[in-house]
Amino acid sequence: MYLHVGEEMVVRTDDIVAIIDVSSSGFIKEFITNNNDKIHRLSKGVIKSFVVTKDFIYQSPFSSQTLKKRCRAKSL
C-alpha cells in the first residue's frame, strides 16, 4: 500500500518507520539538525508532521492524525 504524504509524493506504508506530530515533539529541532540531509519538504506552507521512512524524512502539510487514519483505512 501507498500513502500520499503531500504534494505529489507517495510512500510505501511498509517503509514508514514513524509519523511524528511537529507541535507535540520536543526534540524536533535536534532531529532536523541531525537529519537535515535526508529531509524532503513537501509544502511551501505550514509543516504539520514528519513522515520518517527507512531512507528519507518527509515534512508533510497533513497532520499526523490524518496520515495515521489514512494508513489504517488502507490496511482494512
PDB file of N, CA, C, O and CB in Angstrom:
ATOM      1  N   MET A   1       0.826  -1.187   0.000  1.00  0.00           N
ATOM      2  CA  MET A   1       0.000   0.000   0.000  1.00  0.00           C
ATOM      3  C   MET A   1       0.872   1.253   0.000  1.00  0.00           C
ATOM      4  O   MET A   1       2.030   1.237   0.419  1.00  0.00           O
ATOM      5  CB  MET A   1      -0.941  -0.004   1.206  1.00  0.00           C
ATOM      6  N   TYR A   2       0.285   2.316  -0.476  1.00  0.00           N
ATOM      7  CA  TYR A   2       0.983   3.593  -0.545  1.00  0.00           C
ATOM      8  C   TYR A   2       0.191   4.661   0.203  1.00  0.00           C
ATOM      9  O   TYR A   2      -1.034   4.596   0.302  1.00  0.00           O
ATOM     10  CB  TYR A   2       1.207   4.014  -2.013  1.00  0.00           C
ATOM     11  N   LEU A   3       0.920   5.645   0.728  1.00  0.00           N
ATOM     12  CA  LEU A   3       0.305   6.740   1.466  1.00  0.00           C
ATOM     13  C   LEU A   3       0.726   8.063   0.829  1.00  0.00           C
ATOM     14  O   LEU A   3       1.915   8.321   0.643  1.00  0.00           O
ATOM     15  CB  LEU A   3       0.705   6.695   2.973  1.00  0.00           C
ATOM     16  N   HIS A   4      -0.265   8.901   0.495  1.00  0.00           N
ATOM     17  CA  HIS A   4       0.015  10.238  -0.036  1.00  0.00           C
ATOM     18  C   HIS A   4       0.396  11.126   1.139  1.00  0.00           C
ATOM     19  O   HIS A   4      -0.403  11.316   2.056  1.00  0.00           O
ATOM     20  CB  HIS A   4      -1.222  10.827  -0.821  1.00  0.00           C
ATOM     21  N   VAL A   5       1.620  11.677   1.123  1.00  0.00           N
ATOM     22  CA  VAL A   5       2.111  12.457   2.250  1.00  0.00           C
ATOM     23  C   VAL A   5       2.226  13.954   1.968  1.00  0.00           C
ATOM     24  O   VAL A   5       2.613  14.724   2.848  1.00  0.00           O
ATOM     25  CB  VAL A   5       3.440  11.934   2.667  1.00  0.00           C
ATOM     26  N   GLY A   6       1.890  14.368   0.745  1.00  0.00           N
ATOM     27  CA  GLY A   6       1.933  15.789   0.415  1.00  0.00           C
ATOM     28  C   GLY A   6       2.413  16.022  -0.995  1.00  0.00           C
ATOM     29  O   GLY A   6       3.154  15.221  -1.565  1.00  0.00           O
ATOM     30  N   GLU A   7       1.967  17.161  -1.556  1.00  0.00           N
ATOM     31  CA  GLU A   7       2.276  17.498  -2.941  1.00  0.00           C
ATOM     32  C   GLU A   7       1.977  16.287  -3.821  1.00  0.00           C
ATOM     33  O   GLU A   7       0.851  15.789  -3.805  1.00  0.00           O
ATOM     34  CB  GLU A   7       3.763  17.944  -3.093  1.00  0.00           C
ATOM     35  N   GLU A   8       2.935  15.809  -4.573  1.00  0.00           N
ATOM     36  CA  GLU A   8       2.701  14.644  -5.432  1.00  0.00           C
ATOM     37  C   GLU A   8       3.488  13.433  -4.946  1.00  0.00           C
ATOM     38  O   GLU A   8       3.810  12.548  -5.739  1.00  0.00           O
ATOM     39  CB  GLU A   8       3.078  14.964  -6.881  1.00  0.00           C
ATOM     40  N   MET A   9       3.801  13.385  -3.657  1.00  0.00           N
ATOM     41  CA  MET A   9       4.642  12.331  -3.103  1.00  0.00           C
ATOM     42  C   MET A   9       3.807  11.252  -2.425  1.00  0.00           C
ATOM     43  O   MET A   9       2.931  11.542  -1.609  1.00  0.00           O
ATOM     44  CB  MET A   9       5.640  12.919  -2.112  1.00  0.00           C
ATOM     45  N   VAL A  10       4.094  10.007  -2.777  1.00  0.00           N
ATOM     46  CA  VAL A  10       3.516   8.860  -2.085  1.00  0.00           C
ATOM     47  C   VAL A  10       4.666   7.990  -1.603  1.00  0.00           C
ATOM     48  O   VAL A  10       5.704   7.896  -2.258  1.00  0.00           O
ATOM     49  CB  VAL A  10       2.538   8.053  -3.013  1.00  0.00           C
ATOM     50  N   VAL A  11       4.472   7.353  -0.448  1.00  0.00           N
ATOM     51  CA  VAL A  11       5.483   6.442   0.087  1.00  0.00           C
ATOM     52  C   VAL A  11       4.826   5.109   0.397  1.00  0.00           C
ATOM     53  O   VAL A  11       3.634   5.032   0.692  1.00  0.00           O
ATOM     54  CB  VAL A  11       6.162   7.033   1.358  1.00  0.00           C
ATOM     55  N   ARG A  12       5.627   4.073   0.323  1.00  0.00           N
ATOM     56  CA  ARG A  12       5.125   2.739   0.673  1.00  0.00           C
ATOM     57  C   ARG A  12       4.886   2.682   2.178  1.00  0.00           C
ATOM     58  O   ARG A  12       5.746   3.088   2.959  1.00  0.00           O
ATOM     59  CB  ARG A  12       6.127   1.622   0.228  1.00  0.00           C
ATOM     60  N   THR A  13       3.746   2.191   2.580  1.00  0.00           N
ATOM     61  CA  THR A  13       3.447   2.112   4.012  1.00  0.00           C
ATOM     62  C   THR A  13       4.399   1.157   4.723  1.00  0.00           C
ATOM     63  O   THR A  13       4.673   1.333   5.911  1.00  0.00           O
ATOM     64  CB  THR A  13       1.998   1.665   4.230  1.00  0.00           C
ATOM     65  N   ASP A  14       4.906   0.153   4.019  1.00  0.00           N
ATOM     66  CA  ASP A  14       5.871  -0.775   4.624  1.00  0.00           C
ATOM     67  C   ASP A  14       7.189  -0.087   4.961  1.00  0.00           C
ATOM     68  O   ASP A  14       7.930  -0.565   5.820  1.00  0.00           O
ATOM     69  CB  ASP A  14       6.132  -1.948   3.686  1.00  0.00           C
ATOM     70  N   ASP A  15       7.491   1.025   4.297  1.00  0.00           N
ATOM     71  CA  ASP A  15       8.742   1.749   4.532  1.00  0.00           C
ATOM     72  C   ASP A  15       8.637   2.777   5.653  1.00  0.00           C
ATOM     73  O   ASP A  15       9.656   3.312   6.090  1.00  0.00           O
ATOM     74  CB  ASP A  15       9.176   2.436   3.266  1.00  0.00           C
ATOM     75  N   ILE A  16       7.421   3.064   6.129  1.00  0.00           N
ATOM     76  CA  ILE A  16       7.230   4.080   7.166  1.00  0.00           C
ATOM     77  C   ILE A  16       7.678   3.539   8.518  1.00  0.00           C
ATOM     78  O   ILE A  16       7.231   2.485   8.970  1.00  0.00           O
ATOM     79  CB  ILE A  16       5.751   4.529   7.230  1.00  0.00           C
ATOM     80  N   VAL A  17       8.578   4.298   9.151  1.00  0.00           N
ATOM     81  CA  VAL A  17       9.087   3.951  10.476  1.00  0.00           C
ATOM     82  C   VAL A  17       8.283   4.680  11.550  1.00  0.00           C
ATOM     83  O   VAL A  17       7.959   4.106  12.590  1.00  0.00           O
ATOM     84  CB  VAL A  17      10.591   4.298  10.593  1.00  0.00           C
ATOM     85  N   ALA A  18       7.961   5.961  11.289  1.00  0.00           N
ATOM     86  CA  ALA A  18       7.217   6.763  12.268  1.00  0.00           C
ATOM     87  C   ALA A  18       6.529   7.935  11.578  1.00  0.00           C
ATOM     88  O   ALA A  18       6.968   8.416  10.534  1.00  0.00           O
ATOM     89  CB  ALA A  18       8.157   7.276  13.382  1.00  0.00           C
ATOM     90  N   ILE A  19       5.441   8.376  12.194  1.00  0.00           N
ATOM     91  CA  ILE A  19       4.766   9.610  11.799  1.00  0.00           C
ATOM     92  C   ILE A  19       4.746  10.479  13.051  1.00  0.00           C
ATOM     93  O   ILE A  19       4.132  10.123  14.056  1.00  0.00           O
ATOM     94  CB  ILE A  19       3.292   9.344  11.226  1.00  0.00           C
ATOM     95  N   ILE A  20       5.426  11.623  12.979  1.00  0.00           N
ATOM     96  CA  ILE A  20       5.646  12.458  14.161  1.00  0.00           C
ATOM     97  C   ILE A  20       4.942  13.798  13.997  1.00  0.00           C
ATOM     98  O   ILE A  20       5.110  14.477  12.984  1.00  0.00           O
ATOM     99  CB  ILE A  20       7.155  12.672  14.408  1.00  0.00           C
ATOM    100  N   ASP A  21       4.155  14.172  14.997  1.00  0.00           N
ATOM    101  CA  ASP A  21       3.479  15.466  15.010  1.00  0.00           C
ATOM    102  C   ASP A  21       4.489  16.548  15.386  1.00  0.00           C
ATOM    103  O   ASP A  21       5.170  16.433  16.405  1.00  0.00           O
ATOM    104  CB  ASP A  21       2.274  15.462  16.002  1.00  0.00           C
ATOM    105  N   VAL A  22       4.589  17.574  14.588  1.00  0.00           N
ATOM    106  CA  VAL A  22       5.568  18.635  14.810  1.00  0.00           C
ATOM    107  C   VAL A  22       5.319  19.370  16.126  1.00  0.00           C
ATOM    108  O   VAL A  22       6.266  19.644  16.863  1.00  0.00           O
ATOM    109  CB  VAL A  22       5.540  19.623  13.652  1.00  0.00           C
ATOM    110  N   SER A  23       4.082  19.689  16.428  1.00  0.00           N
ATOM    111  CA  SER A  23       3.784  20.509  17.604  1.00  0.00           C
ATOM    112  C   SER A  23       3.921  19.774  18.926  1.00  0.00           C
ATOM    113  O   SER A  23       4.091  20.416  19.963  1.00  0.00           O
ATOM    114  CB  SER A  23       2.406  21.048  17.497  1.00  0.00           C
ATOM    115  N   SER A  24       3.855  18.466  18.921  1.00  0.00           N
ATOM    116  CA  SER A  24       3.904  17.737  20.191  1.00  0.00           C
ATOM    117  C   SER A  24       5.259  17.113  20.479  1.00  0.00           C
ATOM    118  O   SER A  24       5.430  16.457  21.506  1.00  0.00           O
ATOM    119  CB  SER A  24       2.859  16.667  20.199  1.00  0.00           C
ATOM    120  N   SER A  25       6.210  17.306  19.602  1.00  0.00           N
ATOM    121  CA  SER A  25       7.511  16.673  19.779  1.00  0.00           C
ATOM    122  C   SER A  25       8.556  17.701  20.191  1.00  0.00           C
ATOM    123  O   SER A  25       8.860  18.626  19.437  1.00  0.00           O
ATOM    124  CB  SER A  25       7.944  15.962  18.492  1.00  0.00           C
ATOM    125  N   GLY A  26       9.100  17.536  21.383  1.00  0.00           N
ATOM    126  CA  GLY A  26      10.087  18.468  21.905  1.00  0.00           C
ATOM    127  C   GLY A  26      11.462  18.342  21.284  1.00  0.00           C
ATOM    128  O   GLY A  26      12.277  19.256  21.404  1.00  0.00           O
ATOM    129  N   PHE A  27      11.734  17.245  20.633  1.00  0.00           N
ATOM    130  CA  PHE A  27      13.068  17.004  20.092  1.00  0.00           C
ATOM    131  C   PHE A  27      13.188  17.355  18.609  1.00  0.00           C
ATOM    132  O   PHE A  27      14.183  16.995  17.981  1.00  0.00           O
ATOM    133  CB  PHE A  27      13.442  15.561  20.297  1.00  0.00           C
ATOM    134  N   ILE A  28      12.210  18.042  18.035  1.00  0.00           N
ATOM    135  CA  ILE A  28      12.162  18.307  16.596  1.00  0.00           C
ATOM    136  C   ILE A  28      13.382  19.089  16.105  1.00  0.00           C
ATOM    137  O   ILE A  28      13.949  18.731  15.073  1.00  0.00           O
ATOM    138  CB  ILE A  28      10.896  19.072  16.254  1.00  0.00           C
ATOM    139  N   LYS A  29      13.803  20.137  16.805  1.00  0.00           N
ATOM    140  CA  LYS A  29      14.945  20.935  16.340  1.00  0.00           C
ATOM    141  C   LYS A  29      16.203  20.078  16.234  1.00  0.00           C
ATOM    142  O   LYS A  29      16.920  20.145  15.235  1.00  0.00           O
ATOM    143  CB  LYS A  29      15.196  22.120  17.289  1.00  0.00           C
ATOM    144  N   GLU A  30      16.465  19.289  17.243  1.00  0.00           N
ATOM    145  CA  GLU A  30      17.632  18.401  17.220  1.00  0.00           C
ATOM    146  C   GLU A  30      17.486  17.344  16.128  1.00  0.00           C
ATOM    147  O   GLU A  30      18.453  17.015  15.442  1.00  0.00           O
ATOM    148  CB  GLU A  30      17.823  17.722  18.592  1.00  0.00           C
ATOM    149  N   PHE A  31      16.295  16.826  15.975  1.00  0.00           N
ATOM    150  CA  PHE A  31      16.003  15.817  14.957  1.00  0.00           C
ATOM    151  C   PHE A  31      16.279  16.367  13.559  1.00  0.00           C
ATOM    152  O   PHE A  31      16.894  15.688  12.737  1.00  0.00           O
ATOM    153  CB  PHE A  31      14.538  15.349  15.066  1.00  0.00           C
ATOM    154  N   ILE A  32      15.831  17.592  13.286  1.00  0.00           N
ATOM    155  CA  ILE A  32      16.053  18.225  11.985  1.00  0.00           C
ATOM    156  C   ILE A  32      17.545  18.469  11.754  1.00  0.00           C
ATOM    157  O   ILE A  32      18.061  18.193  10.671  1.00  0.00           O
ATOM    158  CB  ILE A  32      15.274  19.555  11.889  1.00  0.00           C
ATOM    159  N   THR A  33      18.223  18.979  12.757  1.00  0.00           N
ATOM    160  CA  THR A  33      19.654  19.255  12.636  1.00  0.00           C
ATOM    161  C   THR A  33      20.447  17.993  12.333  1.00  0.00           C
ATOM    162  O   THR A  33      21.337  18.005  11.483  1.00  0.00           O
ATOM    163  CB  THR A  33      20.175  19.900  13.911  1.00  0.00           C
ATOM    164  N   ASN A  34      20.134  16.918  13.017  1.00  0.00           N
ATOM    165  CA  ASN A  34      20.873  15.664  12.849  1.00  0.00           C
ATOM    166  C   ASN A  34      20.550  14.945  11.547  1.00  0.00           C
ATOM    167  O   ASN A  34      21.332  14.105  11.102  1.00  0.00           O
ATOM    168  CB  ASN A  34      20.588  14.749  14.004  1.00  0.00           C
ATOM    169  N   ASN A  35      19.423  15.253  10.933  1.00  0.00           N
ATOM    170  CA  ASN A  35      18.986  14.527   9.733  1.00  0.00           C
ATOM    171  C   ASN A  35      18.703  15.445   8.550  1.00  0.00           C
ATOM    172  O   ASN A  35      17.949  15.073   7.651  1.00  0.00           O
ATOM    173  CB  ASN A  35      17.750  13.722  10.044  1.00  0.00           C
ATOM    174  N   ASN A  36      19.284  16.616   8.536  1.00  0.00           N
ATOM    175  CA  ASN A  36      18.976  17.623   7.519  1.00  0.00           C
ATOM    176  C   ASN A  36      19.181  17.128   6.089  1.00  0.00           C
ATOM    177  O   ASN A  36      18.447  17.536   5.189  1.00  0.00           O
ATOM    178  CB  ASN A  36      19.822  18.841   7.746  1.00  0.00           C
ATOM    179  N   ASP A  37      20.155  16.265   5.865  1.00  0.00           N
ATOM    180  CA  ASP A  37      20.440  15.779   4.512  1.00  0.00           C
ATOM    181  C   ASP A  37      19.399  14.786   4.001  1.00  0.00           C
ATOM    182  O   ASP A  37      19.368  14.493   2.806  1.00  0.00           O
ATOM    183  CB  ASP A  37      21.804  15.133   4.479  1.00  0.00           C
ATOM    184  N   LYS A  38      18.547  14.264   4.880  1.00  0.00           N
ATOM    185  CA  LYS A  38      17.532  13.280   4.494  1.00  0.00           C
ATOM    186  C   LYS A  38      16.133  13.882   4.351  1.00  0.00           C
ATOM    187  O   LYS A  38      15.203  13.199   3.922  1.00  0.00           O
ATOM    188  CB  LYS A  38      17.494  12.167   5.511  1.00  0.00           C
ATOM    189  N   ILE A  39      15.986  15.158   4.709  1.00  0.00           N
ATOM    190  CA  ILE A  39      14.656  15.768   4.780  1.00  0.00           C
ATOM    191  C   ILE A  39      14.208  16.304   3.423  1.00  0.00           C
ATOM    192  O   ILE A  39      14.960  16.975   2.716  1.00  0.00           O
ATOM    193  CB  ILE A  39      14.648  16.896   5.810  1.00  0.00           C
ATOM    194  N   HIS A  40      12.962  15.988   3.082  1.00  0.00           N
ATOM    195  CA  HIS A  40      12.323  16.497   1.870  1.00  0.00           C
ATOM    196  C   HIS A  40      11.097  17.303   2.284  1.00  0.00           C
ATOM    197  O   HIS A  40      10.173  16.766   2.896  1.00  0.00           O
ATOM    198  CB  HIS A  40      11.931  15.330   0.894  1.00  0.00           C
ATOM    199  N   ARG A  41      11.088  18.575   1.953  1.00  0.00           N
ATOM    200  CA  ARG A  41       9.952  19.444   2.292  1.00  0.00           C
ATOM    201  C   ARG A  41       8.900  19.311   1.203  1.00  0.00           C
ATOM    202  O   ARG A  41       9.191  19.513   0.024  1.00  0.00           O
ATOM    203  CB  ARG A  41      10.400  20.938   2.452  1.00  0.00           C
ATOM    204  N   LEU A  42       7.681  18.973   1.595  1.00  0.00           N
ATOM    205  CA  LEU A  42       6.616  18.718   0.634  1.00  0.00           C
ATOM    206  C   LEU A  42       5.574  19.821   0.572  1.00  0.00           C
ATOM    207  O   LEU A  42       4.537  19.657  -0.071  1.00  0.00           O
ATOM    208  CB  LEU A  42       5.948  17.430   0.961  1.00  0.00           C
ATOM    209  N   SER A  43       5.834  20.940   1.231  1.00  0.00           N
ATOM    210  CA  SER A  43       4.865  22.028   1.223  1.00  0.00           C
ATOM    211  C   SER A  43       5.579  23.351   1.423  1.00  0.00           C
ATOM    212  O   SER A  43       6.563  23.432   2.158  1.00  0.00           O
ATOM    213  CB  SER A  43       3.795  21.821   2.310  1.00  0.00           C
ATOM    214  N   LYS A  44       5.083  24.376   0.771  1.00  0.00           N
ATOM    215  CA  LYS A  44       5.620  25.720   0.984  1.00  0.00           C
ATOM    216  C   LYS A  44       4.930  26.377   2.171  1.00  0.00           C
ATOM    217  O   LYS A  44       5.365  27.422   2.655  1.00  0.00           O
ATOM    218  CB  LYS A  44       5.451  26.585  -0.282  1.00  0.00           C
ATOM    219  N   GLY A  45       3.851  25.755   2.634  1.00  0.00           N
ATOM    220  CA  GLY A  45       3.089  26.280   3.760  1.00  0.00           C
ATOM    221  C   GLY A  45       3.539  25.676   5.078  1.00  0.00           C
ATOM    222  O   GLY A  45       4.708  25.339   5.262  1.00  0.00           O
ATOM    223  N   VAL A  46       2.601  25.549   5.974  1.00  0.00           N
ATOM    224  CA  VAL A  46       2.857  25.042   7.319  1.00  0.00           C
ATOM    225  C   VAL A  46       3.138  23.542   7.281  1.00  0.00           C
ATOM    226  O   VAL A  46       2.427  22.779   6.625  1.00  0.00           O
ATOM    227  CB  VAL A  46       1.663  25.341   8.246  1.00  0.00           C
ATOM    228  N   ILE A  47       4.178  23.137   7.990  1.00  0.00           N
ATOM    229  CA  ILE A  47       4.503  21.720   8.139  1.00  0.00           C
ATOM    230  C   ILE A  47       3.834  21.231   9.420  1.00  0.00           C
ATOM    231  O   ILE A  47       4.034  21.812  10.487  1.00  0.00           O
ATOM    232  CB  ILE A  47       6.065  21.480   8.176  1.00  0.00           C
ATOM    233  N   LYS A  48       3.046  20.171   9.319  1.00  0.00           N
ATOM    234  CA  LYS A  48       2.318  19.662  10.479  1.00  0.00           C
ATOM    235  C   LYS A  48       2.882  18.357  11.016  1.00  0.00           C
ATOM    236  O   LYS A  48       2.670  18.020  12.180  1.00  0.00           O
ATOM    237  CB  LYS A  48       0.877  19.469  10.127  1.00  0.00           C
ATOM    238  N   SER A  49       3.608  17.613  10.165  1.00  0.00           N
ATOM    239  CA  SER A  49       4.142  16.337  10.634  1.00  0.00           C
ATOM    240  C   SER A  49       5.371  15.929   9.834  1.00  0.00           C
ATOM    241  O   SER A  49       5.647  16.454   8.755  1.00  0.00           O
ATOM    242  CB  SER A  49       3.074  15.247  10.546  1.00  0.00           C
ATOM    243  N   PHE A  50       6.096  14.973  10.402  1.00  0.00           N
ATOM    244  CA  PHE A  50       7.217  14.339   9.724  1.00  0.00           C
ATOM    245  C   PHE A  50       6.846  12.890   9.485  1.00  0.00           C
ATOM    246  O   PHE A  50       6.345  12.211  10.381  1.00  0.00           O
ATOM    247  CB  PHE A  50       8.538  14.460  10.552  1.00  0.00           C
ATOM    248  N   VAL A  51       7.094  12.420   8.273  1.00  0.00           N
ATOM    249  CA  VAL A  51       6.915  11.007   7.960  1.00  0.00           C
ATOM    250  C   VAL A  51       8.323  10.443   7.792  1.00  0.00           C
ATOM    251  O   VAL A  51       9.031  10.774   6.841  1.00  0.00           O
ATOM    252  CB  VAL A  51       6.017  10.784   6.655  1.00  0.00           C
ATOM    253  N   VAL A  52       8.710   9.595   8.724  1.00  0.00           N
ATOM    254  CA  VAL A  52      10.049   9.017   8.725  1.00  0.00           C
ATOM    255  C   VAL A  52       9.981   7.662   8.042  1.00  0.00           C
ATOM    256  O   VAL A  52       9.227   6.783   8.460  1.00  0.00           O
ATOM    257  CB  VAL A  52      10.616   8.888  10.174  1.00  0.00           C
ATOM    258  N   THR A  53      10.779   7.498   6.982  1.00  0.00           N
ATOM    259  CA  THR A  53      10.859   6.216   6.287  1.00  0.00           C
ATOM    260  C   THR A  53      12.265   5.654   6.467  1.00  0.00           C
ATOM    261  O   THR A  53      13.114   6.267   7.115  1.00  0.00           O
ATOM    262  CB  THR A  53      10.506   6.371   4.770  1.00  0.00           C
ATOM    263  N   LYS A  54      12.496   4.498   5.894  1.00  0.00           N
ATOM    264  CA  LYS A  54      13.806   3.854   6.007  1.00  0.00           C
ATOM    265  C   LYS A  54      14.916   4.717   5.420  1.00  0.00           C
ATOM    266  O   LYS A  54      16.045   4.695   5.911  1.00  0.00           O
ATOM    267  CB  LYS A  54      13.785   2.501   5.314  1.00  0.00           C
ATOM    268  N   ASP A  55      14.602   5.477   4.370  1.00  0.00           N
ATOM    269  CA  ASP A  55      15.634   6.241   3.669  1.00  0.00           C
ATOM    270  C   ASP A  55      15.533   7.756   3.807  1.00  0.00           C
ATOM    271  O   ASP A  55      16.552   8.444   3.755  1.00  0.00           O
ATOM    272  CB  ASP A  55      15.596   5.897   2.240  1.00  0.00           C
ATOM    273  N   PHE A  56      14.327   8.288   3.980  1.00  0.00           N
ATOM    274  CA  PHE A  56      14.131   9.731   3.975  1.00  0.00           C
ATOM    275  C   PHE A  56      13.175  10.172   5.077  1.00  0.00           C
ATOM    276  O   PHE A  56      12.514   9.359   5.723  1.00  0.00           O
ATOM    277  CB  PHE A  56      13.608  10.184   2.623  1.00  0.00           C
ATOM    278  N   ILE A  57      13.127  11.493   5.269  1.00  0.00           N
ATOM    279  CA  ILE A  57      12.185  12.116   6.194  1.00  0.00           C
ATOM    280  C   ILE A  57      11.419  13.163   5.391  1.00  0.00           C
ATOM    281  O   ILE A  57      12.019  14.047   4.779  1.00  0.00           O
ATOM    282  CB  ILE A  57      12.919  12.757   7.451  1.00  0.00           C
ATOM    283  N   TYR A  58      10.109  13.060   5.398  1.00  0.00           N
ATOM    284  CA  TYR A  58       9.269  13.971   4.623  1.00  0.00           C
ATOM    285  C   TYR A  58       8.543  14.916   5.563  1.00  0.00           C
ATOM    286  O   TYR A  58       7.915  14.479   6.527  1.00  0.00           O
ATOM    287  CB  TYR A  58       8.259  13.189   3.752  1.00  0.00           C
ATOM    288  N   GLN A  59       8.625  16.211   5.286  1.00  0.00           N
ATOM    289  CA  GLN A  59       7.868  17.205   6.033  1.00  0.00           C
ATOM    290  C   GLN A  59       6.521  17.326   5.340  1.00  0.00           C
ATOM    291  O   GLN A  59       6.442  17.758   4.190  1.00  0.00           O
ATOM    292  CB  GLN A  59       8.621  18.596   6.106  1.00  0.00           C
ATOM    293  N   SER A  60       5.473  16.947   6.035  1.00  0.00           N
ATOM    294  CA  SER A  60       4.154  16.881   5.424  1.00  0.00           C
ATOM    295  C   SER A  60       3.239  18.013   5.890  1.00  0.00           C
ATOM    296  O   SER A  60       3.288  18.419   7.050  1.00  0.00           O
ATOM    297  CB  SER A  60       3.514  15.549   5.729  1.00  0.00           C
ATOM    298  N   PRO A  61       2.402  18.520   4.976  1.00  0.00           N
ATOM    299  CA  PRO A  61       1.420  19.529   5.357  1.00  0.00           C
ATOM    300  C   PRO A  61       0.195  18.922   6.043  1.00  0.00           C
ATOM    301  O   PRO A  61      -0.680  19.652   6.507  1.00  0.00           O
ATOM    302  CB  PRO A  61       0.985  20.310   4.135  1.00  0.00           C
ATOM    303  N   PHE A  62       0.129  17.585   6.109  1.00  0.00           N
ATOM    304  CA  PHE A  62      -1.002  16.903   6.737  1.00  0.00           C
ATOM    305  C   PHE A  62      -0.683  16.588   8.192  1.00  0.00           C
ATOM    306  O   PHE A  62       0.468  16.324   8.539  1.00  0.00           O
ATOM    307  CB  PHE A  62      -1.354  15.611   5.972  1.00  0.00           C
ATOM    308  N   SER A  63      -1.701  16.615   9.038  1.00  0.00           N
ATOM    309  CA  SER A  63      -1.485  16.298  10.447  1.00  0.00           C
ATOM    310  C   SER A  63      -1.138  14.822  10.607  1.00  0.00           C
ATOM    311  O   SER A  63      -1.486  13.992   9.767  1.00  0.00           O
ATOM    312  CB  SER A  63      -2.733  16.651  11.282  1.00  0.00           C
ATOM    313  N   SER A  64      -0.457  14.515  11.686  1.00  0.00           N
ATOM    314  CA  SER A  64      -0.087  13.123  11.947  1.00  0.00           C
ATOM    315  C   SER A  64      -1.334  12.258  12.109  1.00  0.00           C
ATOM    316  O   SER A  64      -1.339  11.098  11.697  1.00  0.00           O
ATOM    317  CB  SER A  64       0.797  13.026  13.204  1.00  0.00           C
ATOM    318  N   GLN A  65      -2.386  12.808  12.702  1.00  0.00           N
ATOM    319  CA  GLN A  65      -3.626  12.049  12.877  1.00  0.00           C
ATOM    320  C   GLN A  65      -4.256  11.700  11.530  1.00  0.00           C
ATOM    321  O   GLN A  65      -4.731  10.581  11.337  1.00  0.00           O
ATOM    322  CB  GLN A  65      -4.621  12.844  13.732  1.00  0.00           C
ATOM    323  N   THR A  66      -4.262  12.647  10.605  1.00  0.00           N
ATOM    324  CA  THR A  66      -4.811  12.395   9.268  1.00  0.00           C
ATOM    325  C   THR A  66      -4.026  11.292   8.572  1.00  0.00           C
ATOM    326  O   THR A  66      -4.614  10.382   7.989  1.00  0.00           O
ATOM    327  CB  THR A  66      -4.791  13.682   8.416  1.00  0.00           C
ATOM    328  N   LEU A  67      -2.710  11.370   8.631  1.00  0.00           N
ATOM    329  CA  LEU A  67      -1.874  10.362   7.976  1.00  0.00           C
ATOM    330  C   LEU A  67      -2.069   8.983   8.602  1.00  0.00           C
ATOM    331  O   LEU A  67      -2.136   7.979   7.892  1.00  0.00           O
ATOM    332  CB  LEU A  67      -0.400  10.766   8.052  1.00  0.00           C
ATOM    333  N   LYS A  68      -2.159   8.935   9.920  1.00  0.00           N
ATOM    334  CA  LYS A  68      -2.366   7.651  10.601  1.00  0.00           C
ATOM    335  C   LYS A  68      -3.726   7.053  10.245  1.00  0.00           C
ATOM    336  O   LYS A  68      -3.837   5.843  10.051  1.00  0.00           O
ATOM    337  CB  LYS A  68      -2.252   7.827  12.127  1.00  0.00           C
ATOM    338  N   LYS A  69      -4.758   7.887  10.156  1.00  0.00           N
ATOM    339  CA  LYS A  69      -6.086   7.403   9.760  1.00  0.00           C
ATOM    340  C   LYS A  69      -6.057   6.843   8.347  1.00  0.00           C
ATOM    341  O   LYS A  69      -6.673   5.814   8.069  1.00  0.00           O
ATOM    342  CB  LYS A  69      -7.125   8.532   9.858  1.00  0.00           C
ATOM    343  N   ARG A  70      -5.345   7.518   7.459  1.00  0.00           N
ATOM    344  CA  ARG A  70      -5.236   7.026   6.078  1.00  0.00           C
ATOM    345  C   ARG A  70      -4.518   5.679   6.034  1.00  0.00           C
ATOM    346  O   ARG A  70      -4.897   4.799   5.262  1.00  0.00           O
ATOM    347  CB  ARG A  70      -4.491   8.051   5.197  1.00  0.00           C
ATOM    348  N   CYS A  71      -3.497   5.517   6.846  1.00  0.00           N
ATOM    349  CA  CYS A  71      -2.777   4.229   6.900  1.00  0.00           C
ATOM    350  C   CYS A  71      -3.709   3.123   7.376  1.00  0.00           C
ATOM    351  O   CYS A  71      -3.735   2.035   6.800  1.00  0.00           O
ATOM    352  CB  CYS A  71      -1.541   4.324   7.837  1.00  0.00           C
ATOM    353  N   ARG A  72      -4.472   3.399   8.423  1.00  0.00           N
ATOM    354  CA  ARG A  72      -5.399   2.393   8.962  1.00  0.00           C
ATOM    355  C   ARG A  72      -6.489   2.061   7.962  1.00  0.00           C
ATOM    356  O   ARG A  72      -6.844   0.893   7.803  1.00  0.00           O
ATOM    357  CB  ARG A  72      -6.027   2.883  10.269  1.00  0.00           C
ATOM    358  N   ALA A  73      -7.023   3.056   7.291  1.00  0.00           N
ATOM    359  CA  ALA A  73      -8.111   2.843   6.330  1.00  0.00           C
ATOM    360  C   ALA A  73      -7.646   1.980   5.169  1.00  0.00           C
ATOM    361  O   ALA A  73      -8.410   1.153   4.670  1.00  0.00           O
ATOM    362  CB  ALA A  73      -8.641   4.185   5.808  1.00  0.00           C
ATOM    363  N   LYS A  74      -6.422   2.158   4.736  1.00  0.00           N
ATOM    364  CA  LYS A  74      -5.908   1.383   3.610  1.00  0.00           C
ATOM    365  C   LYS A  74      -5.574  -0.046   4.002  1.00  0.00           C
ATOM    366  O   LYS A  74      -5.536  -0.932   3.148  1.00  0.00           O
ATOM    367  CB  LYS A  74      -4.683   2.052   3.036  1.00  0.00           C
ATOM    368  N   SER A  75      -5.331  -0.277   5.290  1.00  0.00           N
ATOM    369  CA  SER A  75      -4.963  -1.624   5.713  1.00  0.00           C
ATOM    370  C   SER A  75      -6.180  -2.503   5.988  1.00  0.00           C
ATOM    371  O   SER A  75      -6.028  -3.701   6.227  1.00  0.00           O
ATOM    372  CB  SER A  75      -4.096  -1.556   6.948  1.00  0.00           C
ATOM    373  N   LEU A  76      -7.380  -1.932   5.960  1.00  0.00           N
ATOM    374  CA  LEU A  76      -8.601  -2.708   6.222  1.00  0.00           C
ATOM    375  C   LEU A  76      -8.999  -3.544   5.037  1.00  0.00           C
ATOM    376  O   LEU A  76     -10.002  -4.255   5.092  1.00  0.00           O
ATOM    377  CB  LEU A  76      -9.743  -1.792   6.597  1.00  0.00           C
TER     378      LEU A  76
END
